[in-house]
Amino acid sequence: MSKDEIKSEINKVLDHLSDKALSDLLTFLQNLERKQSISLLDKSTLQKILTEDEDLLHKLAR
C-alpha cells in the first residue's frame, strides 16, 4: 500500500472518531514526534493499540 493510500485509509477512520478520541490521538502522535525517534516500546505500544484495542477504537468512534 502506498503512503497516499495509507493516509486515505487513516482519514476514513479518523472521520468516525469522537472529538475526544481525536484529541487523545493527536497528543499521542505529537509526543512521538517530539521524541524524534520512536523507541521500541513506543512502537510496540502503538501496535498494541492499533491491533488489540481495535474494538475500543471503533466504540470511541461512535
C-alpha positions as CSV (number, residue, x, y, z in Angstrom):
1,M,0.0,0.0,0.0
2,S,1.4,3.4,-0.9
3,K,1.8,6.3,1.5
4,D,-1.1,8.2,0.0
5,E,-3.4,5.1,0.2
6,I,-2.5,4.6,3.8
7,K,-3.2,8.3,4.6
8,S,-6.5,8.0,2.8
9,E,-7.5,4.9,4.9
10,I,-6.4,6.6,8.1
11,N,-8.5,9.7,7.2
12,K,-11.6,7.4,6.7
13,V,-11.1,6.1,10.2
14,L,-10.4,9.5,11.7
15,D,-13.7,10.8,10.2
16,H,-15.5,8.5,12.6
17,L,-13.7,9.2,15.8
18,S,-15.1,11.5,18.5
19,D,-13.5,14.8,19.3
20,K,-12.1,13.4,22.5
21,A,-10.6,10.4,20.7
22,L,-9.1,12.6,18.1
23,S,-7.6,14.9,20.7
24,D,-6.0,12.0,22.6
25,L,-4.7,10.5,19.4
26,L,-3.2,13.9,18.3
27,T,-1.5,14.2,21.7
28,F,-0.1,10.7,21.5
29,L,1.3,11.4,17.9
30,Q,2.7,14.7,18.9
31,N,4.6,13.1,21.8
32,L,6.0,10.5,19.4
33,E,7.1,13.2,17.0
34,R,8.8,15.3,19.7
35,K,11.0,12.4,20.6
36,Q,12.4,12.5,17.1
37,S,12.9,8.7,17.2
38,I,10.3,6.2,18.3
39,S,11.6,3.8,20.8
40,L,10.9,0.1,20.5
41,L,8.5,0.4,23.4
42,D,6.5,3.2,21.7
43,K,6.4,1.1,18.5
44,S,5.0,-1.9,20.4
45,T,2.6,0.3,22.4
46,L,1.2,1.8,19.2
47,Q,1.0,-1.6,17.5
48,K,-0.9,-3.0,20.5
49,I,-3.3,-0.1,20.5
50,L,-4.0,-0.5,16.8
51,T,-4.4,-4.3,16.9
52,E,-5.7,-5.3,20.3
53,D,-7.8,-2.3,21.0
54,E,-9.4,-2.1,17.6
55,D,-12.8,-2.7,19.1
56,L,-12.3,0.1,21.6
57,L,-11.3,2.4,18.9
58,H,-14.4,1.6,17.0
59,K,-16.5,2.2,20.1
60,L,-14.8,5.6,20.6
61,A,-15.6,6.5,17.0
62,R,-19.3,6.2,17.7
